[in-house]
């Protein structure tokens, strides 16, 4: 089976989100991307932000046939989302690969739901910290970038699924700037798949969430914005604040900030030392479970 045949199991995903959903302002109420069939009964793996709080989901195959679907689950830690087709897709499940064994320099193909393919190479595998309180120990980065990356399927040269597209970023090397895609590795799915299918979420304590969108520059973590109604906003954290310490530990970059934050359970009060307008102050943020703010998918 060649990559063109395998890539037909990648479908377009279209989701509608209620106007009053918590993520409606940030992510929009109409979201479009891709997903890939991972079970013959029409189970589709996608990137979670496409279907978070979705009330309606439609899948379109590469022949233009539209099938209704259900947002089954999403996992905040990995970033994966699952969609179940409600009518037969008639598409075979792809084989899962081993992202851990994939190496920089390996040839890969990133395919979206309308059949657009980008033949690329893995440029690096490394830690990734996202501004939305998200951290991967080892993400996959590929170049050149796909113009329609959200939920697109990354295949190795044997047609095995290595991961799902999440972001388009820029990387600077030797004075040149190149567009790249960040891919969530497929290895994160098997340990959590049964929980997502049976419970709609993973059976583990939720991480504490602040609702702070932050960026890093030379190890310094600065707040770009805060989610309206979220814990950070309620505690008085503001745009432009620099987070220098969590409890009694100095923060060294975004990933370190998250790891220190996640040492506490969701709901714990977390002391933050903040530098604002050149002055230091302490804020105590009562963290929350992010999922408690979101409309939940209903198990079928």
N, C-alpha and C positions, 0 to 999 in steps of 0.2 A: 504493500500500500504506500503510495507516494504522498508527499506533504499536501499536494492540492486536494487529494481525496480526503485525507485526515482533517484538513482545515474546514471542510464543509460541516463539521460538527461544531463549528463556532457560529453562534447566532447573535443577532442584534437584540438588545434589551432596551425596552422603553418603559419607564415607570412614572406614575403620577402620584404626587404627594399632597396631602391636604394643606390648605393655606395656613392652618393653625398649627402645623407640625413644628417642633422645636428647631429642626434643621432647614425649614423652608426658606428662610432668608439667606442663610449661608450657602446652601447647595441647590436652591431652586425647587420649584414644584413639578417641573418636567425634566426628567433626567434620561439621557440616552448614552448607551455604550454597548458593550459586548459581554458574552458569556460563553462557556464551553460545556458541552454535554459530558458528564463524567459517570453517568449510569444510563443503561439502556431504557429505563422507564421515564426518561426525560428530566432527570435531575441535572441542573445547570449550575456551574460554579461561576461566580462573577466577583467584582470588587464591591465591597459592602456599601460604599457611599451611594451607589446607584439605586439601591433598593431600601435604604434606611427610611423607615416610616412610610413605605409605599402602601397605598390603598388599592392600586391597580398596576399590574405588570403584564406586558405583552412581549412575546418572543417572535422574531421574524427570521426564517431561514434564508439561505442565500438564493433561493428561487422565488422569494417574495411571499411565501406562505406565512400567515400570521396566526399565532396560537396564544390563547390566554394562559396566564401563569400566576403563580402565587409566591410571594416573598416568604420563604420558609424560615430563614434564620440569617443573622449576621453576627460576626464576632469582632468585637472592638479591638482585641489584642492583635490578631493576625491581619485584620482588615478584609477577610473573606466574607462573601455573602452567598447564600444558596437560594435558588429559585426552582420551583417544581412546575413543569409544564402540566396544564390541566387537560390537554388533548394530546394524542400521540404525535411526537415529533418525527418519528421514523428515522432518527439519526443515531448512529452507533456511538457508544461511549469511547472517548480517547483513552489511551494508556497513560498512566501516571509515570513520570520519570523520577530521577533522583537528583534534585537540585544541589544537594551537598557535593555530589561528584562533578558537577559542571565546573569548568575552569575558565578563567579569563582567556580570551582568544578563541574559545569555542564558537563555531558557527551556529546561529539560531535563526528562527523565523517567528516574527510576531504578527499574528493574524487577527483582524477584527471581524465583526459579524456580517459585513457586506462583502467579504472576500478580499479586502485589501491586505496585501502582505508586504512586510519589510524584512528583507534578508539582512541580518545584522550579525554582530559579534558581541560576546560578553566582554565589557571593558574592565569591570571590577566586581568584586563581591565584598561588601563591607557593611558595617553598622549604619543604620539610617534612623535619625530622629526627626519626626515630623512636628510641625508647629502646633498640631491639634492634640497634643499629649499622646503621642504614638511613637513606638520604638521597635525596630527590628534588629535583632543581633546580627543578621547577615542577609541583606537584601541583594538582589541581582540588578546590575546596571548594564544596559545595552546601548549600542550606537550602530548605525544612525537611528534616530527616534521615529516612532510611528506617529502620524498626525492624529490618529484616533485610538488612543492608548487605553482608555478606561475599560477594564474588564477584558481586554484583548488577551489572546492565549499565546504563550511563549512555548514553542516546540524546539526540541533538540534536533540534530540531524537525522535521528531515527524516527521522528514523529511522535516522540513522547513529551507529555506536558511537563514543563519545568516551572510554570508559574503563571500569574495573572497580572496584567498591567495596572499600575496604580497612578503614576505621575509622569509628567514631562518636566525635566530639569535641564540645567546647563552645567557643563563641566569644563573647567579651564585646564589645559595641558600644553606646556611648551609655548605659552603665549597665545594659544588659539582656543576659542570658545566653541564647544560643540553641544548640540541638543542630544539628550539621552533620555531613556525611559527607565524608571524604577519599577522593578517587578517583585511582587510578593512571592516567595518561593513555595512550591507545591508541598514541600516536606512538612509545612506547618498544618496541612489539612488532615492527614490520616489520624493523628492522635485526638482530634476534636470532632471528627465527622459524625460518629455515632451520637454524641451528645447533641450536636446541632440538629440532627434528624429527629431525635426523640424528645428533646427538651426545648429546642429553639435557641439554646445558649449552652455554653460550656459549664460543666459542673465544677466550678472553682470560685473562690471568693472574688467579687469584683474589685478592680483597682480603684483607689480613690481618684476622683476627678475634680479639677478646680474650675474648668471652663475658662482657661487662660490660653490665648494663642500667642506663642512666644517664638522669638528668633534668637540665633546665636551669632556672635561676632567675636572672634578671637577668645573664645571661652566665656564671654560675657552673655548672660541670658537677659533679654529685654522683652517686656510685654508689648505686643503689637496691638492687641485688643482683648476684650473679655466678652464672654457670652452673656447677653442680657438675661437676667434672672438666675444666672449660675452662681456657684459658691464664691468665685473670685470677685465678681461684681458686688455681691452682697457684703463681702469683707472690706471693700474699698480699694481693691487693686485697680490700677489705672494704666492706660496706655502710656508708654514711656518709662514705666517703673523698671528698675534693674533688680532682679532677684539675686541677691548675693549669698544668702544662707537658707538652708532648710533645717529647722531646729538648731543644733549647734554645729552643723557641718557646712563648710564653704562649698558653693556650687561651682563646678568646673565644667561648664558646657551644658547643652540641652539634654544629652543622654544622661549625664550625671544627675541633673535636676530631676528627671523623671524617676530614675532609680531610687533616689532619696525619698521622693514623694511616695513611691509605691511600697516603701517599707511599712507604711501604716495601712490599716484596713479602711475601706470606704466608710465614710461617716466620721472618721477621726478628725479632730481639730489639729491643723498643721501650722506651726509657727513659721513665718517667713520673714527674713530680714530683707528689707527693700530700700534701695537708694532712689530717692525722688528729689529732683532739683538739687542734687549734691548733698542732700541730708539723708541720714539713715533713720529708718523707723521699723518697728515690728508690727506685722499684721498676723492675726490668727484666723485662718481660713477653715471653716467647717466643710470638709470635703464631702463628696456625694458619689453615688453610683451613677455613672453617666446614663445607663440604660433607664433609670427611673424618670428621666426627662423625655424619653422617646416613646412614640406610639409603637406598640409591639406587633410583630407579625403573629397571625393566629395559626396554630398547628392544624393541619388538615386531618 
